[in-house]
């Protein structure tokens, strides 16, 4: 009878320890996901700023003039299509 009591106690002790270990591992996993989430949010903000910089009209006009040789058309170059 005593052995059965000790066996039940040990089983409960191991079950409790396993549950605690799982709880700690889950906490670590949650922390890792939160850190990754913060990193991705910061990356998204940086990419948003970079996107706004790249689509700036001044930048596009400069690229069009320097790299492509484009210029604003003269009034006589404009053809109105009916």
Secondary structure in CASP SS format (residue, H / E / C, confidence):
PFRMAT SS
TARGET T0000
AUTHOR 0000-0000-0000
METHOD secondary structure of the structure
MODEL  1
X C 1.00
X H 1.00
X H 1.00
X H 1.00
X H 1.00
X H 1.00
X H 1.00
X H 1.00
X H 1.00
X H 1.00
X H 1.00
X H 1.00
X H 1.00
X H 1.00
X H 1.00
X H 1.00
X H 1.00
X H 1.00
X H 1.00
X H 1.00
X H 1.00
X H 1.00
X H 1.00
X H 1.00
X H 1.00
X H 1.00
X H 1.00
X H 1.00
X H 1.00
X H 1.00
X H 1.00
X H 1.00
X H 1.00
X H 1.00
X H 1.00
X H 1.00
X H 1.00
X H 1.00
X H 1.00
X H 1.00
X H 1.00
X H 1.00
X H 1.00
X H 1.00
X H 1.00
X H 1.00
X H 1.00
X H 1.00
X H 1.00
X H 1.00
X H 1.00
X H 1.00
X H 1.00
X H 1.00
X C 1.00
X C 1.00
X H 1.00
X H 1.00
X H 1.00
X H 1.00
X H 1.00
X H 1.00
X H 1.00
X H 1.00
X H 1.00
X H 1.00
X C 1.00
X C 1.00
X C 1.00
X C 1.00
X C 1.00
X C 1.00
X C 1.00
X C 1.00
X H 1.00
X H 1.00
X H 1.00
X C 1.00
X C 1.00
X C 1.00
X C 1.00
X C 1.00
END
